[in-house]
Amino acid sequence: MQTKAVYVCSCVSVCVLPLADCPLVEMRLCRLVRQQYSPDHLRAATTTLLHVRRITHNLHMTHIPVKQREMSQKKIFLVVVAISTVSLLLHHGGHLSWTMEAFYLGCPALRAHPAQSLKPKHTNVAFLKTHKTASSTMQNLLFRFAERNNLTVALPVQACGHQFCYPHSFTSHFVHPHTLPPNIITNHMRFNRAELQRLMPNNTIYITILREPGSMFESLFSYYNQNCQSFRRVPNGSLEAFLDEPWHYYRPSEKDSMYARNTLAFDLGGDKDRPATDVQYARAFLAEVEQAFSLVMIAEYFDESLVLLRHLLSWDLDDILYVKLNMRSQSSKRSLTPGLPAKIRAWNSLDARLYDHFNASLWRQLAALGPACVAREVRLLRRAQERLMRSCFEGRMPLLRSAAQIKNKDLRPWQPSAKVDIVGYDLPVNLSRGFLSHAQELCLKLIMPEVQYTRVLLRSQSLRYRRGYQLRAPQQAHNLQQPIRTVLPRHPQVQRSQPPPAGPGPASKTPTTTKPAAETQGRTIKLEPKSSQTQAS
Ligand SMILES: Nc1ncnc2c1ncn2[C@@H]1O[C@H](COP(=O)(O)OS(=O)(=O)O)[C@@H](OP(=O)(O)O)[C@H]1O
């Protein structure tokens, strides 16, 4: 409230000057006053104040005699500095540090777009969730963004489990009809660009994530050790033995073989078994991926990738806060002996090419944004993240716990086998859902594993769908035969001035669209029985 008062003051003090631009400036500042305070608003205010300074400077240069000019300039400058300082001091904690940083922003991208923070957030996102690449952390972030902004997340039909019938190539028939038309899609799938384009809005931004092949394959080998036949055959579960003679254990057309070779390429819709010598195929495939995805994140540089994502989607810092999910315990990991990374790369040559290519392109994009700017944003992100975690865990950083130690079953991560330990978090108090404060609900969702969150989201979206269905006019029923991507108005982009949803839980907004394609409703998808790890990976 005090900060708002300062903005009012700044509004007034600026507008006592008889400037032609005053109404415009005043409007911008007053809009900030009306908006709920956030670091981005303060950043915008800073930009505005500097902008005001520039305007007044120019006007004084043209209208005021030279002798008085210097004095006036000094006064105006002092007013601007005073206002900025007071608003900084009025604000405390993390917002202060964010603001301090904002004052010496050297980020070319921010300078090039002074009004960037006022741009609407982009809300139509397709995230290809690749395997063992930090994709669950990313999915959780997207789920929370969708809930906060009352967006629709496309979720799998029950017959598909919590994935879009992976490893089958994605089709819109795998999407639950209560989750249409979607803004966001993120559950595991095998990428099929044409089908996704049919489902998603035209302005959807496609994103995916890759991980360095050595650590990724070690993670896959351990996670799927009991479920993937290629790995089960190996004596003593030895990664070294597998990599000495991969063809001895691997069967290309066997079920779940996609976990044993070029998993990234397979998830992206490519041919995992193309020989490494087929350079032409590899090049064409890379070009295809490059064309389809606006951002390919890299797990090793997760925070840097998030900075790029934030800029790409015009999101706030608060939108990219996360807690690491789906991690193995230290005892479930093994370090790679010398020589193994090279063998892994040779066996997964297509994945290695993908990684090298997109790792290089990530660093080019980071360089274009400015290393200092990126480092600053990463620092701010980590600080904000720590604050958030401490606020959820009674002032402490959360302890990683094995599933057996987690009392709240909504927070227990899925375990692929007894041989690997996937760790998670528990909230300090065992909160029963339905009686949570808004803050507690946010904390719960922040650490909720993928399987449970998918279920929760499907429930709340189905509820919203049914409520909306009851309210829809009966004559709209003829639209049932429309194609999956309807041409009716979609969810608008989120405006920054839009207040946050009233509370957690099922979104209250009723869809403005007609009932989605009938052919998917009640459809029985005939699939071969899936192994447990395919269901829960
Ligand atoms: N933020 C961040 N940065 C870097 N790495 C991270 C992050 N979050 C999760 N992880 C690691 O990602 C691995 C799990 O990946 P996924 O969630 O994609 O796995 S899954 O396919 O959905 O089962 C898993 O790796 P391993 O522990 O090596 O198995 C996690 O530790």
The ligand as a Tripos MOL2 file, in Angstrom:
@<TRIPOS>MOLECULE
LIG
   31    33     1     0     0
SMALL
NO_CHARGES

@<TRIPOS>ATOM
      1 N1         15.7210  -28.7680  -12.3400 N.pl3     1 LIG1
      2 C1         16.4020  -29.8560  -12.6740 C.ar      1 LIG1
      3 N2         17.6170  -29.7500  -13.2390 N.ar      1 LIG1
      4 C2         18.3170  -30.8420  -13.5890 C.ar      1 LIG1
      5 N3         17.8720  -32.0960  -13.4110 N.ar      1 LIG1
      6 C3         16.6710  -32.2620  -12.8420 C.ar      1 LIG1
      7 C4         15.8710  -31.1620  -12.4510 C.ar      1 LIG1
      8 N4         14.7230  -31.6590  -11.9570 N.ar      1 LIG1
      9 C5         14.7910  -32.9880  -12.0410 C.ar      1 LIG1
     10 N5         15.9610  -33.3830  -12.5640 N.ar      1 LIG1
     11 C6         16.4270  -34.7400  -12.8740 C.3       1 LIG1
     12 O1         15.6850  -35.2080  -14.0040 O.3       1 LIG1
     13 C7         15.5210  -36.6190  -13.9190 C.3       1 LIG1
     14 C8         14.0630  -36.9810  -13.9980 C.3       1 LIG1
     15 O2         13.6480  -36.6470  -15.2850 O.3       1 LIG1
     16 P1         12.1370  -36.6870  -15.7420 P.3       1 LIG1
     17 O3         11.2900  -36.0290  -14.7460 O.co2     1 LIG1
     18 O4         12.1100  -36.1850  -17.1260 O.co2     1 LIG1
     19 O5         11.8520  -38.2540  -15.7340 O.3       1 LIG1
     20 S1         10.5640  -39.0260  -16.3160 S.O2      1 LIG1
     21 O6         10.8830  -39.4690  -17.6620 O.2       1 LIG1
     22 O7          9.4250  -38.1340  -16.3070 O.2       1 LIG1
     23 O8         10.3920  -40.1740  -15.4100 O.3       1 LIG1
     24 C9         16.1470  -37.0300  -12.6090 C.3       1 LIG1
     25 O9         17.4740  -37.4150  -12.9080 O.3       1 LIG1
     26 P2         18.1540  -38.6690  -12.1810 P.3       1 LIG1
     27 O10        18.0930  -38.3530  -10.7120 O.co2     1 LIG1
     28 O11        19.5430  -38.6860  -12.7190 O.co2     1 LIG1
     29 O12        17.3830  -39.8740  -12.5280 O.co2     1 LIG1
     30 C10        16.1310  -35.7470  -11.8060 C.3       1 LIG1
     31 O13        17.1200  -35.7290  -10.8070 O.3       1 LIG1
@<TRIPOS>BOND
     1     1     2 1
     2     2     3 ar
     3     2     7 ar
     4     3     4 ar
     5     4     5 ar
     6     5     6 ar
     7     6     7 ar
     8     6    10 ar
     9     7     8 ar
    10     8     9 ar
    11     9    10 ar
    12    10    11 1
    13    11    12 1
    14    11    30 1
    15    12    13 1
    16    13    14 1
    17    13    24 1
    18    14    15 1
    19    15    16 1
    20    16    17 2
    21    16    18 1
    22    16    19 1
    23    19    20 1
    24    20    21 2
    25    20    22 2
    26    20    23 1
    27    24    25 1
    28    24    30 1
    29    25    26 1
    30    26    27 2
    31    26    28 1
    32    26    29 1
    33    30    31 1
@<TRIPOS>SUBSTRUCTURE
     1 LIG1         1 GROUP 0 **** ****
